[in-house]
Amino acid sequence: MALAVLFLGMVSRFWHPYYGFTRFIQMDESDERVAVSAVKSGAVFVYAGSNGYDGATYAQIAVDPSLRDRELPQAIQNLPYRARRILTSFVAWTVAGGRPAAIAPTYAALNIAVWLALALVGWRLLRVDDARSFAVWAGFLCSAGVLHSVRLALTDAFATLLFAWALTAAERGRWRWGAAVLGVAGLARESILATALAFVPPAAVRARRWRELLFAGVVVCAPLSVWLVYVTLTVGNAGEGWGNFSAPLVGLFGKLKEVVTGLDPREPWWLLRFGTAISFVALLSQAAYVLRHRDLEDRWWRSALGGLAMMACFGTAVWEGNPGAATRVLLPLSLAVAVLIVRRRSGWHWVVLTNLTVLSGVLAFVHVPRHANEFTAGRAGGLGYVAELRSGWYGREEAGRHFWTWTAGGGEIAMRTTAGAPTAATLTLRLRALSPRRVTLRVNGLERWAGEVGTEAIPVTVPVQATRTLRLELASEAAPVTEGARADARLLGFAVYDLGLAAAR
């Protein structure tokens, strides 16, 4: 329970009254320029420059999981390749009820529920009842693979959740059901199918139960195979994918070189690189554990073999970065090792070494991005909004619960709201000046308030019709006053304090 509270507290820092959790999907300016209309016109956080990632792609596919939206091919580079991982997008579309405005926020938040489900499934799977099992459970949930899946709104954690469910079912004798669940998991992340050896028991091979093995293979492969045929017929054939792999060990040694040369304490991002280095050690330790504790009869051990093969053949694209995609792609391996460590009651050195990705996982949630010109944001009466400073203002200042911005003679504030239709609302703010002056307030070009403002802040309340955008213009014709005697002193006229917007009751 305590870990869940800490996790929810960590992710809640990324919630925004207007954008929701859409910081997670990593949509950047280049993505926004070509995005599908339903996402472009919605309340989605957009990163400046080129900071996008795959979450923005999957969120847009969720607008129409059938892939028939005519905007998708222009919005998503190599749509056939990206559309393979359809399951998470489909779930988001379903949960959002197909409502375009709700799909991106729903997709962005989906992995929060996945993390909580993993916590519950993992608790039962690992039979947490002592310090060792608790440490393994917590280490997996706070691993770079799991937390980066949440932070970047990716599909790996969801696929791993289904993988855990599949093997749990198989262990309980329901191997057909487990194989079907694993097949569905392949629609979330195709690499999860590398764990299919879990459904090839040596006893069945020795007894030549080929029909049983063939059935399991068909059930595991059918969902993704059928979907890929549909994708090819609908939007064409994918032209990428094999670039994620290389000759055995080439990519791995390339990552080793990157890790060793990047460990310079004088670098500003040294802690991030250190987290990457020990994450790499953790993955190697997981591989070593599997090789050291061979047991072909154990489903979990067999499931890990696919992870070892992929680790050996990953290309630069999977290894590069901090900590790199490998920590996510190898989540099934990490979970299998966690199960084996607990069940075998392996030593604490294995517990520590195989969970060293935790630092990289936590670091992903340290910095909460924010637009430099954001003045305020809030939600009241079911109406969310964000206000951004445009021309004429010196920038946001704050102290305690209060915030304000100064201007020499006037400026513009742009507000965006979640109002789907014109909504009666109340605009509130306070005004203060360095010397008495008359200030006017215009909303969308119409004067809505004018009055005398002195050195004591006065409240201003204005009824408005909240639409998707509101343009506030405040101005005073009085001359500004020099802030102080310094050469770089600002020229100040008046300040806007504690701007807010609430739907009328």
C-alpha positions in Angstrom: 0.0 0.0 0.0 2.8 2.4 0.9 4.5 1.8 -2.4 1.3 2.5 -4.3 0.8 5.7 -2.4 4.3 6.8 -3.3 3.8 5.9 -7.0 0.5 7.8 -7.2 2.1 10.8 -5.5 5.0 10.6 -8.0 2.7 10.5 -11.1 0.3 13.1 -9.6 3.0 15.7 -10.0 2.5 15.3 -13.8 -1.2 15.9 -13.7 -2.3 19.2 -15.1 -5.7 20.8 -14.7 -6.0 21.4 -18.5 -3.6 18.9 -20.0 -4.4 16.0 -17.7 -1.6 13.4 -17.9 -0.8 14.1 -21.6 2.7 15.2 -20.6 3.3 11.4 -20.7 2.7 10.9 -24.4 5.7 13.2 -25.4 4.1 15.0 -28.3 6.5 17.6 -29.7 6.0 20.5 -32.1 6.8 18.5 -35.2 4.3 15.9 -34.1 1.6 18.6 -33.5 2.0 20.1 -37.0 0.9 16.9 -38.7 -1.2 15.4 -35.9 -4.7 14.1 -36.5 -7.4 16.8 -35.9 -8.9 15.0 -32.8 -5.5 15.2 -31.0 -4.3 18.6 -32.4 -7.5 20.3 -31.3 -7.5 18.6 -27.9 -5.9 19.5 -24.5 -2.6 17.8 -25.2 0.7 19.0 -23.8 3.2 19.8 -26.6 6.9 19.8 -26.0 9.0 22.5 -27.5 11.5 21.5 -30.3 12.1 17.9 -31.1 11.4 15.8 -27.9 8.7 13.4 -29.2 8.5 9.7 -28.6 6.3 6.7 -29.6 3.6 7.5 -27.1 2.4 10.3 -29.3 2.1 7.8 -32.2 0.0 5.3 -30.2 -2.2 8.0 -28.8 -3.1 9.2 -32.4 -3.7 5.6 -33.5 -6.2 5.3 -30.6 -8.4 7.9 -32.3 -9.2 5.2 -34.9 -7.8 1.7 -34.1 -9.4 0.5 -37.4 -6.7 2.6 -39.1 -9.3 4.0 -41.5 -8.9 7.6 -40.5 -7.5 9.4 -43.6 -5.3 11.7 -41.5 -3.3 8.8 -39.9 -0.9 8.1 -42.8 0.1 11.8 -42.9 0.3 12.1 -39.1 2.4 9.0 -38.4 5.6 8.1 -40.2 5.5 4.5 -41.4 2.0 3.8 -40.1 2.1 0.1 -41.0 5.1 -0.4 -38.7 3.7 1.7 -35.8 0.2 0.1 -36.0 1.5 -3.4 -35.0 1.1 -2.6 -31.3 -2.6 -1.9 -31.5 -3.9 -3.3 -28.2 -3.1 -0.4 -25.9 -4.5 2.1 -28.4 -7.7 0.0 -28.8 -8.1 -0.2 -25.0 -7.8 3.5 -24.7 -10.3 4.0 -27.5 -12.7 1.6 -25.7 -12.3 3.2 -22.3 -12.8 6.7 -23.8 -16.0 5.5 -25.5 -14.6 6.5 -28.8 -15.0 10.2 -27.9 -12.1 12.0 -29.8 -11.5 14.6 -27.1 -11.1 12.0 -24.4 -8.9 9.5 -26.2 -5.5 11.2 -25.8 -6.0 11.9 -22.1 -7.3 8.4 -21.5 -4.3 6.8 -23.4 -1.9 8.9 -21.4 -3.2 7.7 -18.1 -3.8 4.1 -19.0 -0.4 2.9 -17.7 -1.2 4.2 -14.2 -3.9 1.6 -14.0 -1.5 -1.0 -15.6 1.1 -0.2 -12.9 -1.5 -0.8 -10.1 -2.6 -4.0 -11.8 1.0 -5.2 -12.0 1.5 -4.4 -8.3 -1.5 -6.6 -7.5 -0.6 -9.4 -9.8 3.1 -9.3 -8.8 2.2 -9.4 -5.1 0.3 -12.6 -5.6 2.7 -14.1 -8.1 5.7 -13.5 -5.8 3.8 -14.4 -2.6 5.2 -11.4 -0.8 5.7 -12.4 2.8 9.2 -11.4 3.8 11.8 -8.7 3.2 13.4 -10.6 0.2 10.1 -11.0 -1.7 9.0 -7.5 -0.9 12.3 -6.1 -2.2 12.0 -8.0 -5.4 8.4 -6.9 -5.9 9.2 -3.3 -5.2 12.3 -3.4 -7.3 10.4 -4.7 -10.3 7.6 -2.1 -10.0 10.1 0.7 -9.7 12.4 -0.6 -12.4 13.3 1.6 -15.4 11.3 -0.7 -17.7 8.1 -0.3 -15.8 8.4 3.3 -14.8 9.6 4.5 -18.2 6.6 2.7 -19.7 4.4 4.9 -17.5 6.4 8.1 -18.0 6.5 7.7 -21.8 3.0 6.2 -22.3 4.4 3.1 -24.0 3.1 -0.5 -24.4 5.7 -2.6 -22.6 4.2 -2.6 -19.1 0.8 -3.6 -20.5 2.3 -6.5 -22.5 4.2 -7.6 -19.4 1.0 -7.6 -17.3 -0.6 -9.9 -19.9 2.5 -12.1 -19.9 2.3 -12.5 -16.1 -1.4 -13.4 -16.4 -0.6 -15.9 -19.2 2.1 -17.8 -17.3 0.0 -17.7 -14.1 -2.9 -19.4 -15.9 -0.5 -22.0 -17.4 0.9 -22.8 -14.0 -2.6 -23.5 -12.8 -3.2 -26.0 -15.6 -5.0 -23.6 -17.9 -2.3 -23.6 -20.5 -4.7 -23.1 -23.5 -6.1 -20.0 -21.9 -2.6 -18.8 -21.0 -1.4 -19.3 -24.6 -4.4 -17.3 -25.8 -3.6 -14.4 -23.4 0.1 -14.4 -24.5 -1.1 -14.2 -28.1 -3.2 -11.2 -27.2 -0.2 -9.7 -25.4 1.6 -9.8 -28.8 -0.8 -7.1 -30.0 0.6 -4.8 -27.3 4.3 -5.6 -27.9 5.3 -8.2 -30.5 8.6 -9.0 -28.8 6.6 -10.5 -25.9 6.1 -13.6 -28.1 9.8 -14.4 -27.5 8.6 -15.9 -24.2 6.5 -18.6 -26.0 9.0 -21.3 -25.0 7.1 -21.2 -21.7 4.4 -23.1 -23.5 6.7 -25.8 -24.8 7.2 -28.2 -21.9 10.0 -30.7 -22.4 7.6 -33.5 -21.3 5.4 -32.7 -24.3 8.4 -32.8 -26.6 9.6 -36.1 -25.2 6.1 -37.6 -25.5 5.8 -36.2 -29.0 2.5 -34.5 -28.3 2.9 -32.6 -31.5 -0.8 -31.7 -31.7 -0.7 -30.0 -28.3 2.4 -28.1 -29.2 1.1 -27.1 -32.6 -2.1 -25.9 -31.0 -0.2 -23.7 -28.5 1.9 -22.3 -31.3 -1.1 -21.4 -33.4 -2.9 -19.8 -30.5 0.1 -17.7 -29.5 0.8 -16.5 -33.0 -2.7 -16.1 -34.5 -3.7 -12.7 -33.0 -0.7 -10.9 -34.2 -0.6 -12.7 -37.6 -4.2 -11.9 -38.3 -3.7 -8.3 -37.3 -0.6 -7.9 -39.5 -2.6 -9.2 -42.5 -5.3 -6.6 -41.7 -2.7 -3.8 -41.4 -1.1 -4.8 -44.7 -4.5 -4.8 -46.5 -5.5 -1.5 -44.9 -2.5 0.8 -44.8 0.3 -1.2 -46.6 3.3 -3.2 -45.6 5.8 -2.1 -42.9 9.3 -1.3 -44.1 11.1 -1.2 -40.7 11.8 -3.3 -37.7 14.9 -5.4 -38.4 17.1 -2.4 -37.7 16.4 -3.0 -34.0 18.7 -6.1 -34.2 22.3 -6.7 -35.2 24.9 -9.5 -35.2 25.1 -11.2 -31.8 26.8 -9.2 -29.1 27.7 -6.2 -31.4 25.0 -3.9 -30.0 25.7 -5.2 -26.4 29.4 -4.3 -26.6 28.5 -1.0 -28.2 26.4 -0.2 -25.2 29.2 -1.3 -22.9 31.5 1.2 -24.6 28.9 4.0 -24.3 28.5 3.2 -20.6 32.2 3.2 -19.8 33.0 6.4 -21.8 30.0 8.2 -20.4 30.9 8.0 -16.7 32.4 11.4 -16.2 31.4 13.1 -12.8 32.1 16.5 -14.4 29.2 16.0 -16.9 26.0 17.8 -16.0 23.9 14.7 -16.6 26.3 12.4 -14.7 23.7 10.9 -12.4 21.5 10.0 -15.4 24.5 8.3 -17.1 25.3 6.5 -13.8 21.8 5.2 -13.7 22.2 3.9 -17.2 25.5 2.2 -16.3 24.0 0.3 -13.3 20.9 -0.5 -15.3 23.2 -2.2 -17.9 24.8 -4.1 -15.0 21.3 -5.1 -13.9 20.4 -6.6 -17.3 23.7 -8.4 -17.5 23.0 -9.8 -13.9 19.6 -11.0 -15.0 21.2 -12.8 -17.9 23.8 -14.3 -15.6 21.2 -15.5 -13.2 19.3 -17.3 -15.9 22.4 -19.0 -17.2 23.6 -19.8 -13.7 20.3 -21.4 -12.6 19.3 -23.6 -15.5 16.0 -25.5 -15.2 14.3 -26.5 -18.4 11.3 -27.8 -16.6 10.5 -24.4 -15.1 8.1 -22.3 -17.3 9.5 -19.1 -16.0 13.1 -20.1 -16.8 12.1 -21.2 -20.3 10.3 -17.8 -20.8 13.6 -16.0 -20.0 15.4 -17.7 -22.9 13.8 -15.5 -25.5 14.9 -12.5 -23.5 18.5 -13.7 -23.5 18.4 -14.2 -27.3 17.0 -10.7 -27.8 19.6 -9.2 -25.5 22.4 -10.8 -27.4 21.1 -9.5 -30.8 19.7 -6.0 -29.9 21.0 -3.3 -32.2 22.1 0.2 -31.4 18.5 1.5 -31.7 17.5 -0.5 -28.7 20.5 0.0 -26.5 21.2 3.7 -27.1 19.9 6.4 -24.7 19.5 6.7 -21.0 18.8 4.0 -20.0 17.7 2.8 -23.4 14.7 0.8 -24.7 16.3 -2.5 -23.6 15.1 -2.1 -20.0 11.5 -2.0 -21.3 11.8 -4.6 -24.0 13.3 -7.0 -21.5 10.6 -6.6 -18.9 9.4 -10.2 -19.3 13.0 -11.3 -18.6 13.1 -9.1 -15.5 9.8 -10.5 -14.2 10.9 -14.1 -14.8 14.1 -13.5 -12.9 12.2 -11.9 -10.1 9.9 -14.9 -9.8 12.9 -17.3 -9.9 14.8 -15.4 -7.2 11.9 -15.4 -4.8 10.9 -19.1 -5.4 14.5 -20.3 -5.1 15.2 -17.9 -2.2 18.3 -16.8 -3.9 20.9 -14.6 -2.0 20.5 -10.9 -1.5 23.4 -10.2 -3.9 21.1 -11.4 -6.7 18.2 -9.3 -5.4 20.4 -6.1 -5.4 22.2 -6.8 -8.7 19.1 -7.6 -10.8 17.2 -4.5 -9.5 19.8 -1.8 -10.2 17.5 -0.2 -12.8 15.5 1.4 -10.1 17.6 4.6 -10.1 16.9 5.2 -13.8 13.2 4.5 -13.2 12.9 7.0 -10.5 14.9 9.7 -12.3 12.3 9.6 -15.1 9.9 11.3 -12.8 12.1 13.9 -11.3 11.6 16.7 -13.8 8.0 17.9 -14.5 8.0 19.8 -17.9 6.2 23.1 -18.0 5.8 25.7 -20.7 7.9 28.7 -20.0 5.1 31.2 -20.7 2.5 29.4 -18.6 1.0 31.8 -16.1 -1.6 29.6 -14.4 -3.8 26.7 -14.8 -6.8 25.3 -12.9 -10.1 23.4 -12.9 -13.2 24.7 -11.2 -16.8 23.7 -11.8 -15.7 21.0 -14.2 -14.0 23.6 -16.4 -10.3 23.2 -17.0 -8.1 26.0 -18.3 -4.5 27.2 -18.9 -3.4 30.8 -19.2 -0.2 31.8 -21.1 1.5 35.1 -21.1 1.9 36.7 -24.5 3.4 40.1 -25.3 3.8 42.8 -22.8 4.5 40.9 -19.5 7.7 40.5 -17.5 7.0 36.9 -16.5 5.4 35.0 -13.7 6.3 35.7 -10.1 5.0 33.9 -7.0 5.1 33.8 -3.2 3.2 31.2 -1.3 -0.2 30.6 -2.7 -0.2 33.9 -4.7 1.2 34.6 -8.2 1.4 37.6 -10.4 2.9 39.3 -13.4 3.9 42.9 -14.1 3.6 45.0 -17.2 4.7 48.5 -18.2 1.5 49.5 -19.9 -0.5 46.4 -20.9 -0.3 42.9 -22.4 -2.1 39.9 -23.7 -3.0 36.7 -21.9 -4.2 33.7 -23.9 -6.5 31.2 -22.2 -7.5 27.8 -23.4 -10.3 25.9 -21.8 -11.9 22.5 -21.9 -15.3 23.9 -22.8 -16.8 21.9 -25.6 -19.4 24.5 -26.2 -19.9 28.1 -25.0 -20.2 27.9 -21.2 -21.2 30.5 -18.7 -18.2 31.2 -16.5 -16.7 33.7 -14.1 -13.2 35.3 -14.7 -11.5 36.4 -11.5 -8.3 38.3 -10.9 -6.8 41.1 -8.8 -5.1 44.2 -10.0 -2.5 46.4 -8.4 -0.4 49.4 -9.6 2.7 51.2 -8.4 0.8 54.5 -8.8 -2.9 55.1 -9.4 -4.1 54.5 -12.9 -7.1 53.4 -15.0 -6.9 49.9 -16.4 -9.2 48.3 -19.0 -9.8 44.6 -19.5 -11.0 43.3 -22.9 -12.1 39.7 -23.5 -12.0 38.5 -27.1 -11.8 42.1 -28.2 -14.8 43.4 -26.2 -14.3 45.7 -23.2 -15.6 43.9 -20.1 -14.2 45.9 -17.2 -12.6 49.3 -16.6 -11.7 51.0 -13.4 -9.2 52.8 -11.2 -6.4 50.7 -9.7 -4.2 51.9 -6.9 -1.3 50.5 -4.8 -3.6 48.1 -2.9 -4.8 45.1 -4.9 -8.5 45.2 -5.9 -10.6 42.2 -6.9 -12.1 42.0 -10.4 -14.9 39.6 -11.3 -16.2 39.4 -14.9 -18.9 37.1 -16.2 -17.8 35.5 -19.6 -18.8 32.9 -22.1 -16.0 30.4 -21.9 -15.1 29.0 -25.3 -12.1 26.9 -26.3 -10.0 30.1 -26.4 -10.2 33.4 -24.6 -8.0 36.4 -25.3 -7.5 38.8 -22.4 -6.1 42.3 -23.1 -5.2 44.5 -20.2 -4.0 48.1 -20.8 -3.4 51.4 -19.1 -2.5 54.7 -20.8 -0.7 56.1 -17.6 3.0 56.3 -17.7 4.9 53.4 -16.0 7.0 53.9 -12.9 10.7 52.9 -12.5 10.9 49.9 -10.2 14.1 51.2 -8.4 17.3 53.1 -8.8 19.3 50.3 -10.5 20.4 50.7 -14.0 18.4 47.6 -15.1 15.3 48.6 -13.1 12.0 47.6 -14.8 9.3 50.1 -15.9 6.2 48.9 -14.1 2.6 50.0 -14.6 0.3 47.4 -13.0 0.2 43.7 -12.1 -2.3 40.9 -12.5 -2.7 38.7 -9.5 -4.2 35.2 -9.0 -6.1 34.9 -12.4 -8.7 32.2 -12.3 -11.8 30.9 -14.3 -14.7 28.9 -13.0 -17.9 27.6 -14.6 -20.9 29.4 -13.3 -23.1 27.5 -11.0 
